């Protein structure tokens, strides 16, 4: 039996996913959590084979340090010798989100509008150690590898994503644990690759090209 933990800050989403998974005879939902940190704690407690992890959580508990699914995935992978597989299930399909999650160690990346059969198959694939990507995500990754304009590194995509969210260089540095000088260096490379001269232009160019 595949033991699954649901990590999503929306109860209605957890209920929907639970209903889908309970239709499979070889899958059982052993718990639900609403924050990234709770997902980490549950993983460490053991008894879980796969975590279905949301990518972006709400504000959560005051003082929460881990705020997104990619961070939680990385923390779980680094803290355990035999961690559960993490399957990201989200509404977001930008390159920055996808690459950030995969770089953190996610076994797969599914969108919440996936067919029930696709989600069940993804859970089974994750347990077997296979990559589980929704068709849309797989297509984006293939296109990225074939298109010169999509040459930003995963770290550069993270920096640009935070720029788009309105973060200052200092805030970006704190979020990614980088010095402000390193953040500025990343921005210089981003500007060069996108052919722009400012933060605003970089965000606009990235969105126009489908990078964000």
Steps between C-alpha positions, in 0.01 A plus 500: 500500500634843402474739795436860396513831687308798360670839552285791383371810677152468347275244665275473196801402287604236752148359504494479122837329474409261782182403316701425185767295675255300708366361174826307458525170687876527550509857639402626843508859630662486844490869584446862400693818585448864410853647522840424352657460843230253605583296190864487607405388852264233369767368262752472783246312712501221240234272363462691172593385151390801294423861586270691267644846554345833410752750366378819662351509848320785672650706781447213743617514859679814618875448495488228235836479326423261216236652278486300179496146372842516336663607827315226688607242242865600531479492880347151499760369256789638702370392841424133432700201379195343336251783447153454351457592136362849445253560220422868448133565422437865418328756278830662401689396187767766441853382424623650827245301702558175313880516505507618861296200613697248295830651612379464861450128444135458406427165333234654281295807417127485435245773441178504702290475186651159417264212436442274805662207320811711431534592867466139614753388239739775614484380862580146389783621276651706782511195728676301229761772463378616160451861398138611509426810294169626372495524118499880510805509728686242292436706187631815668821328606555361152441842346736659749778266399450577133455878517807729536301778669428275797862503612455636851635271770267371776656750745455787255138398456453505878651848522288629213186349650563689825569818305162455331342464844640841596786387724804722547855369454532475877175304532603270216831439672328412828250270326765311302778535758722699263700820547366814335810501279415152375141605433627796296729267307208274415300803384783610271499156336121504474503842333765384257314183404168680456652801326362753749636767734260511794305285744167608351613421147639163611167398652307621195733319261487180703121501508480572129723202427321266739786478749281630785 
